Amino acid sequence: MTKQTISVQLSTAKKQKPKADQLEFGRTFTDHMFIMDYSAESGWHDPRIIPYQPIEMDPAAMVYHYGQSVFEGLKAYLSNKGKVLLFRPEKNVERLNKSNDRLCIPRVDPDTVLEGLKQLLQIDKEWIPTAEGTSLYIRPFIISTEPYLGVAPSKTYKLLIILSPVGSYYKEGIHPVKIAVESEFVRAVAGGTGNAKTAGNYAASLKAQEVAESKGFSQVLWLDGIEKKYIEEVGSMNIFFKINGEIVTPALNGSILEGITRNSVIYLLKQWGLSVTEKRISVDELIQAHKVGQLEEAFGTGTAAVISPVGELIWKEENFVINNGKTGEIAKKLYDTITGIQKGALPDSFGWTVEVDSVSQTC
Amino acid sequence: MTKQTISVQLSTAKKQKPKADQLEFGRTFTDHMFIMDYSAESGWHDPRIIPYQPIEMDPAAMVYHYGQSVFEGLKAYLSNKGKVLLFRPEKNVERLNKSNDRLCIPRVDPDTVLEGLKQLLQIDKEWIPTAEGTSLYIRPFIISTEPYLGVAPSKTYKLLIILSPVGSYYKEGIHPVKIAVESEFVRAVAGGTGNAKTAGNYAASLKAQEVAESKGFSQVLWLDGIEKKYIEEVGSMNIFFKINGEIVTPALNGSILEGITRNSVIYLLKQWGLSVTEKRISVDELIQAHKVGQLEEAFGTGTAAVISPVGELIWKEENFVINNGKTGEIAKKLYDTITGIQKGALPDSFGWTVEVDSVSQTC
């Protein structure tokens, strides 16, 4: 696939930007969006940047009925030198294509998508918030558009990239959450779609989350769908534990999402000389470690929150407080380091940040 | 919930109807559709019939990202007395609400939805094809519409009903298909969404179906996600076997869809004095029965095909021909009886068919 030329149609009306202290997650969108179409005859074609606008589709469009769709999530930051920075965006496009394979969606050309994203960011650069903890959330997604009710892969698709300025995930700074180990509902199982970033996984998670919230917990800790014994993910994040000085995280097993923050955390921990092991972790093992005082830290990792410390686990109506309900040392250091690298405030020894070059764009 | 008044806006331009011999499944849609909105403040409101038209939504609409959606499928027939007949439509609305519960979507008022469907059918009555094997396929569906990227139940929804005249599922009459037992991919697992009619289940099934088709098989036979040992469904249908004179079908276990055709088949078989058992059936047991010559019939059941005989099973590269690859006696009798009842050609001793009353509608 060759990189295609991206056409640009600028918006004539500019929307009002929200104030830094009013930013929420994923509710406000910028002035423009990137869009590209797929048909069997033309492949992925007509990449373009247009004013942010509703999309119009036939009610029989397959995404509404059979959920054939994939998405990604990443963030852009404005460095204190005024540069637009992305964090490992090539990993997102790589994962998008892996999700495409699982969902029978044609692969995209990574260069075209990354170029489209960069141009879009240049155009909507003024939307990138700069206050502590804020960023511009980027949502690339692909939806199946063929108006057909047969259960089969769609013959047409749309890829879109939309941008949303987001506030700090933690209104009062990073703080630990209470999570319930989920023993009834299952998010995914080996052979299913758990390791693809596709809509159905998130739809399946809503009920357990609703039940957990009604009991006063923030998130659920998912167990494997087979034995309901091994730890998989927390909410829509990967999970790490520090047990007796060693850091462990569930090994990728086909039903766990291969998080880019997860991968970055593993690299950083190793660089710091810490022991980190990807392995199968049972909930019994975890509770046992807690009982003997060796469960020292727990935290989730994901794009939205970056690092989300777990202060309390609930399992079979019993509560297990971790690290006195406080943010652990490792979690804090990871949060500061990753957000520091993302914003260009800390040295980036892994070459993770990508600077979006200025283009001569009047906007 | 009280039944609401349905407003009607008729189409000024009529589309050309396809010829009976050109009908496919789910590609052509009628002149009108039913639509209704949900908001937290107004509940389900503004039920209306409008010309069939594209729907316009924000690119951040939750259905595109997190697949919070449910659907149903049923058919309307025109009897030889010119009456519009539905087959157990109240069961579809009941199941729609069960799916709503699992997907955290607010329940609908069954009377409003059924009344909307009936009025829509009266208006588009001329679209109901009458040739042998044809019918009007009805697709009610609900999609989440809130423009928000947080993973949470949407605060707004749309319910639509669209209609599609469909041809015979079997171009050359009912005929047996080859199906492969799926040992890699999993459709659903207990605790997941397998017993809800939601988009993600179908997205998850595409890859296995694609692989099966590339090897010359029509469908896959799904095994349970836990032990990959017990039979669940075939493609997007329920499955029945006749083993040594006894009819068996997998018991509803939380990951199997509660098919309305499945339920009707069980009733009919019992009425005919046949033994029918809902139980856990292992693939080993099935293969064993075949080896001793006791696997006498196999057939799928579902709205689209009604009854789909299985002529050959493929398991671990071995082929097992059933009933000499021919349609079994039971499958044929069930197909003739159910379609006969659906079209009003046979007596309906269970009171399954619902006649859509004429309304004084000029269309």
Interface residues (C-beta under 8 A of the other chain):
Chain A: F25 G26 R27 F29 M33 Y52 Q53 P54 I55 E56 M57 D58 P59 A60 V63 Y64 H65 Y66 G67 Q68 S69 F71 R102 L103 C104 Y137 R139 F141 I143 P147 Y148 L149 G150 V151 A152 P153 L160 I162 S164 E184 F185 V186 R187 A188 V189 A190 G191 G192 T193 T198 A199 G200 N201 Y202 A203 A204 S205 L206 K207 Q209 E210 G225 I226 K228 G235 S236
Chain B: F25 G26 R27 F29 M33 Y52 Q53 P54 I55 E56 M57 D58 P59 A60 V63 Y64 H65 Y66 G67 Q68 S69 F71 R102 L103 C104 Y137 R139 F141 I143 P147 Y148 L149 G150 V151 A152 P153 L160 I162 S164 E184 F185 V186 R187 A188 V189 A190 G191 G192 T193 T198 A199 G200 N201 Y202 A203 A204 S205 L206 K207 Q209 E210 G225 I226 K228 G235 S236
